[in-house]
């Protein structure tokens, strides 16, 4: 089968960029939300899926508007549970969504960090963050700073999130490249003047950056 070469035409020339902002989930490492839903169902006997109602609760948690205790309570209400969920097993399932980092992503990040400032920007919550920080310590060590939505009190693609990062970087947006797997997030960044790349297949990122001349 003939391999498909990803186009790098949408990446700006590397001499125009001095900073790269990486999303984390589905860009640096993989995750699967179905794992937590399966385990919660095994724990409670009640089926739960990624519905708009669950997403609303999740986004509030990621925006720092809910504490872990409040999030757990909201999930229990959504599932219409008649008895409390065991907290330890609830959070173990919650953290079990994380899979492996993508092949060679740690090498790619190291290569890019030799010529570009590297930061990460992720929508995440107070429980997931220490878990993935420990699980992916080596790969994440190249980032100068990791911006977490629950600490910013807002989630991508809200403009305040990107502006906070730009203020930290002290760089004009046209010197910054932002990578994310969610088109709403890349569109939000584009509207503020950042260069963006929509990650559809994280396994191709090394090839994309090589083709565009960012690494050799």
C-alpha positions in Angstrom: 0.0 0.0 0.0 1.4 3.4 -0.9 2.1 5.7 2.0 0.5 9.1 2.2 2.8 12.0 2.6 1.3 14.7 4.8 1.4 18.1 3.3 3.2 20.8 5.2 2.1 23.6 3.1 -0.1 25.0 5.8 2.8 25.3 8.2 4.5 28.7 8.0 8.2 28.7 7.1 10.3 27.9 10.2 12.2 31.1 10.0 8.9 33.0 10.8 8.3 31.1 14.0 10.1 31.3 17.3 7.6 29.5 19.6 5.4 26.4 19.3 2.4 25.7 21.5 1.4 22.1 21.8 -1.9 20.7 22.9 -1.3 17.5 24.8 -4.1 14.9 24.5 -4.3 13.4 21.0 -1.2 15.3 20.1 1.5 14.2 22.5 -0.2 11.3 24.2 -3.4 9.3 23.5 -6.5 8.8 25.6 -9.8 7.0 25.5 -12.8 8.4 27.4 -14.7 5.2 26.7 -12.5 3.5 29.3 -13.8 5.6 32.2 -17.4 5.2 31.0 -17.0 1.4 30.9 -15.5 1.3 34.4 -18.1 3.6 35.9 -20.8 1.3 34.4 -19.1 -1.7 36.0 -18.9 0.2 39.3 -22.5 1.4 39.4 -24.5 -0.8 37.0 -25.7 2.3 35.2 -24.6 3.2 31.6 -23.1 6.6 31.0 -21.8 8.1 27.7 -20.3 11.3 26.4 -23.5 13.2 26.2 -23.9 17.0 25.9 -24.9 17.0 29.6 -21.7 15.2 30.6 -19.7 17.6 28.4 -21.2 20.6 30.2 -20.1 19.2 33.6 -16.6 18.3 32.2 -16.1 21.7 30.7 -16.9 23.3 34.1 -14.4 21.0 35.8 -11.8 21.9 33.2 -12.5 25.6 33.6 -11.9 25.3 37.4 -15.5 26.0 38.1 -16.0 22.7 39.9 -13.9 21.1 42.6 -13.2 17.4 42.3 -15.9 16.7 45.0 -18.4 18.9 43.1 -17.6 17.2 39.8 -18.0 13.7 41.4 -21.4 14.8 42.8 -22.5 16.2 39.4 -21.6 12.9 37.7 -23.6 11.0 40.3 -26.6 13.2 39.8 -26.3 12.8 36.0 -26.2 9.0 36.4 -29.2 9.2 38.9 -27.3 7.1 41.4 -29.2 6.1 44.5 -26.1 5.4 46.6 -22.6 7.0 46.8 -19.8 5.9 44.4 -16.7 4.6 46.1 -14.4 7.6 45.7 -11.1 5.7 45.2 -12.6 3.5 42.4 -14.3 6.5 40.8 -11.0 8.5 40.5 -9.0 5.4 39.5 -11.4 5.0 36.6 -11.2 8.7 35.8 -7.4 8.5 35.4 -7.5 5.3 33.5 -8.2 7.1 30.2 -4.6 7.7 29.5 -2.7 5.5 27.0 0.8 5.8 25.5 2.6 8.7 24.1 2.7 8.7 20.3 5.7 6.9 18.7 8.8 9.1 18.5 6.9 12.2 19.9 9.5 12.6 22.6 12.3 12.7 20.0 10.3 15.2 17.9 9.8 17.5 20.9 13.5 17.3 21.8 14.5 18.2 18.3 12.1 21.1 18.1 13.2 22.5 21.4 16.7 23.1 20.1 15.4 25.8 17.8 12.1 26.9 19.2 10.5 27.9 22.5 8.2 25.1 23.5 5.1 25.5 25.7 2.0 23.3 26.1 -1.7 24.4 26.5 -4.3 21.9 27.5 -7.9 21.7 28.6 -7.6 19.6 31.7 -8.7 19.3 35.4 -7.3 19.2 38.9 -7.4 15.4 39.1 -6.1 14.4 35.6 -3.1 16.9 35.7 -0.9 15.3 38.4 -1.6 11.9 36.9 -0.5 12.7 33.3 2.4 14.8 34.6 3.8 11.8 36.4 2.9 9.3 33.6 4.6 11.3 30.8 7.3 13.1 32.8 10.1 12.6 30.3 8.2 13.7 27.2 6.8 16.7 28.9 10.1 17.9 30.3 11.0 19.8 27.1 8.2 22.3 27.7 9.2 25.6 29.2 5.7 25.9 30.8 2.5 23.9 30.7 -0.7 25.9 30.8 -3.7 24.1 32.3 -7.2 25.3 31.7 -8.4 24.7 35.3 -5.7 27.0 36.6 -6.5 29.6 33.9 -10.2 29.5 34.9 -11.1 29.2 31.2 -10.9 26.6 28.4 -9.8 26.7 24.8 -10.9 28.3 22.5 -11.8 31.2 24.8 -9.6 34.2 23.7 -8.4 34.8 27.3 -6.7 31.5 27.3 -4.6 32.3 24.2 -3.9 35.8 25.4 -2.7 34.6 28.7 -0.1 32.4 26.9 0.9 35.2 24.6 1.4 37.5 27.5 3.6 35.0 29.1 5.6 34.5 26.0 5.9 38.2 25.2 5.7 37.3 21.5 3.5 38.6 18.8 1.0 36.0 17.6 2.4 35.8 14.1 5.6 34.4 15.6 3.8 31.5 17.3 2.6 28.2 15.9 -0.2 26.4 17.8 -1.0 22.7 17.3 -4.3 21.1 18.4 -6.6 18.3 17.4 -9.8 20.3 17.9 -10.8 22.6 14.9 -12.7 24.9 17.3 -9.4 25.5 19.2 -7.3 26.1 16.1 -10.0 28.4 14.7 -10.0 30.4 17.9 -6.2 30.8 17.8 -6.3 31.7 14.1 -8.8 34.5 14.9 -6.2 36.0 17.3 -3.4 35.9 14.7 -1.6 32.7 15.6 -0.4 30.3 13.0 -2.1 26.9 13.6 -1.9 23.3 12.6 -4.9 21.0 13.0 -3.6 17.6 14.1 -5.6 14.8 12.5 -3.0 12.1 13.0 -0.4 12.6 15.6 1.7 9.7 14.2 2.5 11.9 11.2 3.8 14.9 13.1 7.5 14.1 12.7 7.0 13.7 9.0 5.0 17.0 8.9 7.7 19.0 10.7 10.5 17.3 8.7 8.8 18.1 5.3 8.3 21.7 6.4 12.0 22.1 7.3 11.6 22.5 11.1 13.8 19.5 11.8 16.2 17.4 9.7 
